[in-house]
Amino acid sequence: MPENNTSGQSFQSTQSLSAESLGGAQSFGAAQESVQNEQHITTDMQLEDAALDLDAVLDDIESTLEENAEEYVNSFVQKGGE
């Protein structure tokens, strides 16, 4: 009956390996989720930066229009074959 003992040890080793594999999969899943969260935060920050840049451009246009709207608009009028 020593064979049964050996197969029992083999079964326990397989269970142990499966548990380790599951633990590795869980930690991989957690790491993947962490990366996705960081990417989401980075994307949000990029969107905020783009919104701030757009606001700065719009503020510049607004201040220019307040000073001399006619000159600003005339700079966009095509002349000749432009």
C-alpha atoms as one frame of an Amber mdcrd trajectory, in Angstrom:
protein
   0.000   0.000   0.000   2.899   2.432  -0.224   1.621   3.310  -3.693  -1.501
   4.874  -2.197   0.636   7.021   0.071   2.687   8.188  -2.901  -0.380   9.015
  -4.957  -1.791  10.846  -1.938   1.357  12.952  -1.772   1.154  13.538  -5.492
  -2.465  14.661  -5.155  -1.519  17.036  -2.329   1.289  18.465  -4.447  -1.141
  19.022  -7.299  -3.559  20.778  -4.955  -0.738  22.909  -3.625   0.346  23.872
  -7.131  -3.231  24.696  -8.070  -3.577  26.941  -5.036  -0.314  28.676  -5.918
  -1.486  29.109  -9.496  -4.748  30.610  -8.294  -2.884  32.956  -5.997  -0.710
  34.013  -8.899  -3.759  34.559 -11.088  -5.415  36.609  -8.375  -2.330  38.763
  -7.886  -2.045  39.154 -11.672  -5.687  40.244 -11.785  -5.074  42.729  -8.984
  -1.989  44.070 -10.756  -3.912  44.362 -14.021  -6.713  46.230 -12.237  -4.151
  48.558 -10.674  -2.670  49.325 -14.097  -6.143  50.023 -15.490  -6.861  52.391
 -12.587  -3.580  54.224 -13.214  -4.404  54.508 -16.922  -7.855  55.869 -16.044
  -6.329  58.455 -13.707  -3.758  59.418 -16.360  -6.508  59.795 -18.966  -8.537
  61.963 -16.589  -5.503  64.161 -15.942  -4.853  64.484 -19.684  -8.479  65.491
 -20.245  -8.235  68.098 -17.484  -5.013  69.469 -19.002  -6.634  69.648 -22.445
  -9.649  71.444 -20.975  -7.368  73.959 -19.245  -5.443  74.531 -22.484  -8.697
  75.075 -24.364  -9.896  77.499 -21.686  -6.641  79.455 -22.011  -7.062  79.727
 -25.792 -10.680  80.820 -25.434  -9.702  83.414 -22.811  -7.037  84.761 -25.183
  -9.560  85.026 -28.026 -12.070  86.709 -25.739  -9.576  89.307 -24.535  -8.501
  90.006 -28.128 -12.125  90.426 -29.207 -12.740  92.833 -26.334  -9.804  94.970
 -27.463 -10.334  95.012 -31.215 -12.892  92.620 -32.678 -12.821  94.082 -36.183
  -9.065  93.590 -36.591  -9.313  90.028 -35.263 -12.106  89.091 -37.673 -10.354
  90.764 -40.613  -7.280  88.614 -39.987  -9.368  85.606 -41.052 -10.818  87.158
 -44.213  -9.301  85.696 -47.361  -7.739  88.180 -49.732  -7.156  87.445 -53.363
  -6.284  83.828 -54.034  -5.425  82.808 -50.461
